[in-house]
């Protein structure tokens, strides 16, 4: 395995990436988040049929989120050691099988357990897409690739309920999980036909957990990296709290149908796409930190609007505008936070990206069930306000100003952290 210094001083050979492979990598990124969100429009019906409390039903979201986070931590090192293709195929096969188990679940407890395993399998796809990008791209192309994957993953979290709302017209919640099994089977076929091993045997890691631990300590010693990860985690906690609670607020409090709920999510999907695209250009041409500040401020403003709605019983339009502002703010934070986190680590971009993914899904998994502890708009408003405010604090403390000096490498062998990070 090449040393970090070699990777930084010697240009990495960039392999030719066909359109078919690029599409498969994109699918691997989005099918994990879609697994979590596709059934949200039928979550109230699922809760009634399995005779469960709302807070218990929302544990199916938490279980999937935690599985997505843990799956990345497990699959990343395994793929560095055994190659990308074998762990990927195992993960996708497991995903199809456990999706069928979700559809057949007789109790809420069984469904929660199955959702955790489904998240584990979905996390494999996310981290393999990140690791394969490290194999296929180098330099600026690698950073742009990770930016696209991050935006696609967040966009999938928004688009999933839109698709689920349309599926609710023709099937019940069990049919939605059968649809996910079908999606997994299609992805499996695409992987078998298109995805070839991207990590040559001679480039695989042999250091095991010792090497992984050293890389992680190096990352955690970088204040800006940790700050970017925490900002990403907290704003996505607000996003996933919204994904968990909005179905009950919009349908239960404001009386929207599953289709109306999916249209509201469609509006947020459009906002996410537009603002995510604009933020990518702005961060590149203007300022990464300035763009991140704007996105964080939008998240705080949108969450504050929800809190005002809860306090003064404002109409549906206030909820829609507040949610759109907050979700668009999450999109604005994504490209600059990803760039700031990955810029100094071309040699371990896969490990660094895994930290971002773990923060996104683990923080979201902790925030999602809190929304179900009360009724009305207030629980959603409080959770999103606290999460957005914590993200703003992390930005101010760790990311807002560059570090005054270079950060020494943890292992003492190389100083790989750029000055002024």
N, C-alpha and C positions, 0 to 999 in steps of 0.2 A: 504494500500500500504506500503511495507517495506521501511524503511528509508535508505538513502545512506550508513550510517555506517553499518547497518545490512547486506546490500548487499555485502559490502566489507569484512566483517569479517566472514560471514557465507557462505559456499559453496552453490552455486545455483544448484538445481537438474537439471541434464542434461537429457533431454528426448531422447528417441530413435528416430532417424530420418531415415525413410526408403528411399530407392533410388527414389521411385516415388515422394515423397514429395520434396526431394532435387532437382529433375528435375523441378518440378513446381516452386519452389523458384527461380531457375536459369532463367526460362522463364519469370517470373515476372520482373526480373532485366533487361533482354535484350530487351523486346518488346517495352519499351518506346524509347530507343535510336534508335532501328531499325525503329520505326515509323517515326523518323525524317530523316533517311538517305536512306531508301529504294527507294525513288522517285528521288534522286539526279541525276541519269543518264538521267532521262526524264525531268529534270527541264528546260533545254533550249526549248524543244518542248512544254512544258506547257506554258512557257512564250510567245511563238509565238502564240499559239492557243487562249490564253486569251488576246492577244494584250496588253501586259504589258511591262514596263521597267524592265531591269534586277534587279535594286536595289529594285523595288517594289516586284518582284517575290521572292527575297531573304528574304523578310519579312515573307514569309510562314515558313522559317527556324527559324527566330527570334521568331515568335509567338509560335511555338512548343517548342522551348527551354525555353522561359519564362513560358509557361504552365507547362513544366516538373518541373521547379524550384518551382513555386507556389503550384503545386499539392502536392509536398512533404511537404511543410510547413503546408498545410491544413490537409492532410490525416494523418500525424504523430500523432498530438495531438488527432484527432478523434479516431484513432485506439487504443490509450492508454486509452481512456475513454469508448469506446463502444465495444472493441475487434477488432480482425484483420479481421475476415471473412466477416462481413457485409459491412464495407467500401470497402473491396476488390471486392466483387461481384457487388456492385453498380458501382465502377470504371470501371470494365471490361465491364459491360453491356453498360455503357455510351461510352466506347471506340468503341465498335462495331457499335453503332448507329451513332456516329459522323464520323467514317471512311466512312460509306455509304454517309453521307452528303458531305464529301470531294469529293467523286467520282462524285457526282451530281452537284457540285458547278458550277453555270453559269458565275460567275465573279471572278476576283482575290480578291476582297474585301470579298466576301463570303468565299472563300477558306482560306484566312488569319484568319478570325474569327473561322472557323471550325478547323483549325490547332491549334489554341490556346486551344480550348476545348479538342482536341485530346491529346495535351500535358498534360493538367490537369489530364485527365484520365490515361495516361501512367505513370505520376508521382505517382499515387496511388500505382501501382504495385511495383515500385522501393522501396518506403518507407515501404510498408507492408513486402516486402522480408527482408528488414533490421530489422524491428521491430520483425518479426517472428524469425529471427536469435537470437535476444536477448532473446526471450522466450525459444528457443530450445537448445542453446549452452551456455557454460560458460567458463571462463578462457581463456587459449590459443586457444581453439577450436573456441571461439567466434571471437577472433581477426583474426584467419585464415579464418573464414567464411566471414567476412567483406572484407578481402583482395581479396578473390575469387570473390565476388560480384562486387567489384570495377573494377577488371580486366575484368570481363565478360561484364560489362556495357561499358567500353571503347572499348573492342573488337567488340561489337555489332555495335558501331558507325563506325567501319572500314568495317565490313563484309556486312553491309546493302547495300552500293552501289554496291558491287560485285553481290549480289542477284538481285538488281534492274537492273543491266546491262543485266543480263540474261532474266529477265522478259520483258525488252524492246524489245527483239526479237519477242515476241509473243503477246504483248498488248501495249496499249498506257498508258498515265499517269492516266487516270480514272481506267483502269484495275489494276494498281498498288495499288490504294486505295481500290479497291474491294478485292484484295489479302490480304491487311492489315485487312479488316473486317473479312475475313475468318480466319486469324491467331488469331484475338481476340476471335472469336467463339470457336476455338479449345482450347484456354487458358481458356475460361469460362467453357467449359465442363470439362477440367482437374481440375479446382478449385472446381467445384461442386462434382466431384468424389473423389478427393484426399485430398484437403485442408480442414482440420478440425481446429476448433478454437484452437489457441496456447496460448492465454492469459486467464488464469482462472479469473473468476469474482472477486475473492478476491484480485487479483493483479492489478486490473485496477486503474488508477489514478482518484482521485476525486477532486484534487486541481484546476482543470481548468486552465485558463490563468495565474493565479498567480503562480502556480507551474511551468508552462512552462517558464514564464518570469524569474523566479529565476534560473532555470537550464541554460537558455541562458546567463544570466549575469555571471554566474560562468564560463562558457566556454569562453566567450569573455574577461575575466580577465586573461586568460592564454596566455602568449606571444607565446609559442611554438605552441599551438593549432591554434591560429589565423594565425601564419606564415604558418603552414602546409596547412590550408584552402586556404590562399591567393596564395601560390605556386600552389596548385591544380587548383584553379580558373584560374590563368594566363596561365599555360601551356595548359589547356583545351581550353582557348580562342584561342590560336594558333591552336589547333587541329580542333576546329569547324570552324575557319576561313578557314582552309584548306579544310574541308568538304564542306563548302559553295562555295569557289572560285575555287577549283581544277577542277570541272567539266567544267567551262568556260575556264580555262587556258589550260587544256589538250585537250579538244575538239575544242575550239574556236581558240586558238593560235597555238597549235601543231597538230591539225587535227586528233586526235584520234576518232575512232568510239565509240559508247556507250559500245561495247564489249571490245575494247581496253582500254577504261577508266576503266572498271570493272577489267581488268587484272592488271592494274597499282595499283588499290586499293587492289587487291589480294596480291600483293607483300608486300604492307604496312601491310596488315593483318598478313601475315607470320612474318614480322619483329616485329609487336606488340606482337604476341603470344610468340615468342622466347625470346625477351628481357624482357617481363613481367615475364615470368617464371624464367629466370636467375636472375632478380632483386629481386624476392621474396626470392630466396635462398641466394643471396648475402647480402641482408639486414638483414637476420636472422643470418648468420654465420660471417659476417664481421662488417658492421656498417650501421645503418639506415641513419645517416647524410651523410656518405661518398657516399652511393648509391644514395641518393637524389641529392647530388652535381653532380655526374656523369650524372644523367638523365637531370638535369637542363642545364648542359653544352652541352649535346647533342641537346637539344631543341634550344639553342642559336646558335650552330654551323649549324644546319639544316636550321633555319630561315636566318642565315647569308648567306648560300649558295643560297637561293632564292633571296636575295637582290643582290648578285653578278651576278646571272643569269639575273635579270632585268637590271642591270647596263651595262653589257657587252654582252647581247643578246646571252647567252650560249645555247647550244643545249638541246634537250629533256632529254638526259642522265643526265645532271646536275640537272634538275628539279626533276627527279625520285630519284636520290641519296640524294638530299637535303630533299625531302619529307620523304623518308625512314628514314633518320637520325633523323629528327624532331619527327616523329610519334613514332619511337622506343624510343626516349628520354622521351616522355610522358608516355609510358609504364614503363620505368625504374623508373620514379618518383612516380608511383601509389602505389606500396606496402609500401615503407618507409614513404611516406606522410600519408597514411591511418593509419599505425601503430603508428606513432608519435602523430597523432591527437586523436586516440582512447585509447592509452595505459593507461592513467590515469583516464579513465571514464567508468569502467565496469557497473556502476549503471545507466548511461544515454547514453549508446552506441548508441541507436536509435536516440536520439536528436543530438548527435555529428555527426553521419553519415549523418543526414539530412543537416547539415551545409556543409559537403563536397559535397553532391549532388546539393544543391542550388548554391554553388560557381561554380561548374562545368558547370551547364546548364545556369545560369544567365550570367556569364562572357562570355560564348560562344554565348548566344543570343545577347549580346551587340556587340561582335566582328564580327559576321557573316555578317550583312548588310554593314559594312564598306568596305568589299572586293568588293562590287558591285558599289562603287562610282567612279571607274575608269575602264580602260581597260588594258589588257595585264597582265604581271606577277607582275608589280610594286605594285598594291594595296595589293595583297596577301602577297608579300614580306614585305611590310611596316607594315602591321597589325601583322604578325607573329613575326617579329623582335621586335616590341614594346612590345608585350605580353610576349615573352620569356625573354626579358631583365627585365621587371618588375617582373617576377617570380624569376629571379636571384637576383634582389635587395631584394625582400622579404625574400629569403633564407638567404642572407648575414646578414640582419638586425635582423631577428627574430629566425631563426632555427639553424644557423651555430654553435653557442656556447650555451651550456646549461645555464639555468638561474642560477645565483649565489646562490640563496636561495629558500626556499619553498615559494609558492604563497598562501596567505591566502584565505580561502573560502569566496565567496561573501556574503553568508547569515550569516556568523559568527558562524554557528553551528558546522561545521566539516572542518578540513583541509584535503581535499581529493586529492590535487595535489601533486604528488611525488616530492621529493627534486631533484634538478638538472635538471628539465625539461627545 
